[in-house]
Amino acid sequence: MGALRTIILSEASRKALQSGYEKGKVHEYRKRCRMILLKATGRSSREVATEVGCCEVVVNTWLRRYEQEGIQVLETKPGRGRKPILDRELDRAAIERVVKEHRQRLELARCELEQELGKSFCKKTLVRFLKVAAAAGTSEYGEGQ
């Protein structure tokens, strides 16, 4: 077993991490802030990992990154995750036109849109796109139409 890695936080750093843990909008960011706060209390990486719900390698990685770059490195960078198949700007007009033609038959609308747009997607993706567009006020269509 290796030496216990601890971190000493200034009062300002502790407050910033506590604020990030309590008020952060993204779950992963709050989790990372909590990791650093728990390590500052003198706990082992294994204990922190068990409490937070990850492995100790992850705890040590985020601790090292925090020590090198500060609290801003704990935030999730933009551009992570899967990119949307249907683009709200480019595909909206075609989708609205085709859904208007096949209002009660979304599976038929999906098949037609796949050919027209040259993209492959399922009916759920189309329904989700319509729900988001309706919620944003950019479309008159919603789920089940």
C-alpha positions in Angstrom: 0.0 0.0 0.0 1.4 3.4 -1.0 1.5 6.6 1.0 -1.7 8.4 1.7 -2.0 11.4 -0.6 -3.6 14.4 1.0 -4.3 17.9 -0.2 -4.2 21.1 1.8 -6.9 23.6 0.8 -6.9 27.3 1.4 -10.0 28.8 2.8 -10.9 30.3 -0.6 -10.4 27.0 -2.4 -12.5 25.1 0.2 -15.3 27.7 -0.2 -15.2 27.4 -4.0 -15.3 23.6 -3.9 -18.1 23.6 -1.3 -20.1 26.0 -3.5 -19.4 23.9 -6.5 -20.5 20.8 -4.6 -23.7 22.4 -3.3 -24.7 24.6 -6.2 -23.1 23.1 -9.3 -25.5 22.5 -12.2 -23.9 19.3 -13.5 -23.8 16.1 -11.4 -20.3 15.1 -12.5 -18.9 18.5 -11.5 -20.5 18.3 -8.0 -19.1 14.8 -7.7 -15.6 15.9 -8.6 -15.8 18.8 -6.1 -16.8 16.4 -3.4 -13.9 14.1 -4.2 -11.4 16.9 -3.6 -13.2 18.0 -0.4 -13.2 14.4 1.0 -9.5 14.0 0.1 -8.7 17.2 2.0 -10.2 15.6 5.1 -7.4 13.0 5.0 -9.4 10.1 3.7 -7.8 7.4 1.5 -8.6 7.3 -2.2 -10.4 4.0 -1.7 -12.7 5.5 1.0 -13.5 8.5 -1.2 -14.1 6.3 -4.2 -16.5 4.1 -2.2 -18.4 7.1 -0.9 -18.6 8.9 -4.3 -19.3 5.8 -6.4 -16.2 5.4 -8.6 -12.8 3.7 -8.5 -9.8 5.0 -6.7 -7.9 5.6 -10.0 -10.5 8.2 -10.9 -10.2 9.9 -7.5 -6.4 10.1 -7.9 -6.7 11.4 -11.5 -9.0 14.2 -10.6 -6.9 15.1 -7.5 -3.8 15.3 -9.7 -5.6 17.4 -12.3 -7.0 19.7 -9.6 -3.5 20.2 -8.1 -2.1 21.1 -11.5 -4.9 23.3 -13.0 -7.3 24.3 -10.2 -11.1 24.2 -9.9 -11.9 25.0 -13.5 -10.5 21.7 -14.6 -13.3 19.9 -12.7 -16.0 21.3 -15.0 -17.1 19.2 -17.9 -15.8 20.7 -21.2 -18.3 21.5 -23.9 -18.5 19.2 -26.8 -18.7 16.0 -24.8 -21.3 13.3 -25.5 -23.1 12.2 -28.6 -23.9 14.8 -31.2 -27.6 15.1 -32.2 -28.6 13.3 -35.4 -31.2 15.8 -36.4 -30.1 19.5 -36.5 -32.6 22.0 -35.2 -31.5 24.6 -37.8 -30.9 22.6 -40.9 -33.5 19.9 -40.7 -36.5 21.7 -39.1 -38.2 22.9 -42.3 -38.0 19.5 -43.9 -39.3 17.7 -40.8 -42.2 20.1 -40.3 -43.2 19.7 -43.9 -43.1 15.9 -43.9 -44.8 15.6 -40.5 -47.6 17.9 -41.7 -48.1 15.5 -44.7 -48.1 12.4 -42.5 -49.5 13.8 -39.3 -50.9 10.5 -37.9 -48.2 8.2 -39.4 -44.8 9.2 -37.9 -43.2 5.9 -39.0 -44.0 6.8 -42.6 -42.7 10.4 -42.1 -39.5 8.9 -40.6 -38.9 6.7 -43.6 -39.5 9.7 -46.0 -37.2 11.9 -43.9 -34.4 9.3 -43.9 -34.4 9.3 -47.7 -34.7 13.1 -48.0 -32.1 14.0 -45.3 -29.8 11.0 -45.9 -29.7 10.2 -42.2 -30.7 7.1 -40.4 -32.7 7.4 -37.1 -35.6 5.7 -35.3 -39.1 6.9 -34.6 -38.2 7.8 -31.0 -35.6 10.3 -32.3 -38.2 12.0 -34.5 -40.6 12.1 -31.6 -37.9 13.5 -29.3 -37.0 16.2 -31.9 -40.7 17.2 -32.2 -41.1 17.4 -28.4 -38.0 19.6 -28.0 -39.0 21.8 -30.9 -42.5 22.2 -29.4 -41.1 23.0 -26.0 -38.8 25.6 -27.5 -41.7 27.1 -29.4 -40.1 26.5 -32.8 -42.7 24.0 -33.9 -46.4 23.5 -33.7 -45.9 19.7 -33.4 -45.5 17.7 -30.2 -45.6 14.0 -29.2 -48.3 11.8 -30.6 -49.2 13.9 -33.6 
